[in-house]
Amino acid sequence: MRGLLEQTKKNACVVQDAKIRLITPNLADLLGYNPEEVLDTLLIHYIHLDELPRLVKYYLSRLEGEDVPPVYKTMLKHKDGSDINVEINAGLIPYRGNPAVFVIVKRPNRPK
């Protein structure tokens, strides 16, 4: 799966045990980091504080098999502290024999 993520142009990651286990270079760049800085760090470091309770609830509920919206808008945090408005598409997958969440992050279309 690592090779697949490294080749894609999408902003994507795999989250397991609340840590980012795999991340595309594009998503790391969107957050202001290089991939090595983000690997094995807690997901909560990249979520806007106002969105943290909702996203933690979605993450835990998804792992429990509960019905959670697969697509939703939220805000992430850039390394410099600025807000990043995004749309998340997330789903449960197996990774290394345990449940994980595969996340695709899209930037909303900006008006021209």
N, C-alpha and C positions, 0 to 999 in steps of 0.2 A: 504494500500500500504506500510505503514511503516514496518509491519511485514514481508511482502514479501522481501523488500530490506534488512532487517536485517538478513534474512535466506540465501540469495544468496551469493555465493562465488565470484560473479562478482564485478568489480569496476563500480559502478553506482551511479547516483544521479538524483534528480529532481530539476530543476531550474525554479523558478517563480519570476517575478518582479526583475530579475537579481540577485536573492539571492538563495543560496543553501538551499532548504526546507527539503530535505531528502538526506541521503548519506549512502552508505554501509560502514561498518567498514574497509573493504579492500581498498576502494578508499581513505578514510581518512588516512589510514596508508601509502598508496602510496605517499600521499602528505606530510606526516610527522606529522600528527595531530591525535587527537582522534575525533570521530564524533561530540561530544558536542562543540568542539572548532570551527567547521566549520559551523554548523547549523545557518541559518539566516545571514550568512555573504555574502558579495558581491562576485559573481563569478570572477570578474576581479582580485581579490587578488591572484588567483591561476593560472592565465594565464601568460605565458612568455610575456614580454613587446613587443617583436618583432611581436608576434602573435595577440596582443590585437585588433588592428583595424579590421583585417579580422574576428576574432571570434565574436566581437561585432556586426559586419555587418551581419554575419550568424544568430546570435541569433535574432536580431531585424527583419530581413527579414523572418525568419522562423515564428515568431509570426504574421507577416503580411500576412502569407499564400503564400509567394513568393517561387519560386523554389530555393532550397538551397541544396548543396550536403549533403546527409545523412551521408556519411562516408568520413573522411578526416584525414590526418596526421597533427599534431601540436605539440607544446611544452607547458608543464605546468611548474609551479614553485614548488619546494619542500620548505618546511618550512625553511630549511637551505640555501635556495637560489640557489641550484643546479637545472639544467634543467632536465626535464623528457620528453623524446620523447614518444609520444603516438599516437594511432589511436582512433578517436572519431566516434561513431555511435550515431546520435541524431535524435529525432523525436518529433513532437508536440503531447501532450496528455492533457486531462482535469485533473486538480487537484484542489480539493476543489471548484469546480464550475467555475474555471477560466483556461485559457490556461497556459500550462507549457511545459518545454522541458525535456524529459527523455533522459539521456545521459549514454551511456556505454563507458567505457574507457579501451582500450586494450594496453598492452605493446607490441611493435613489437618483433617478434622472434629474439633472439640474435644468431649470428653465433657461432657454436661450435668449 
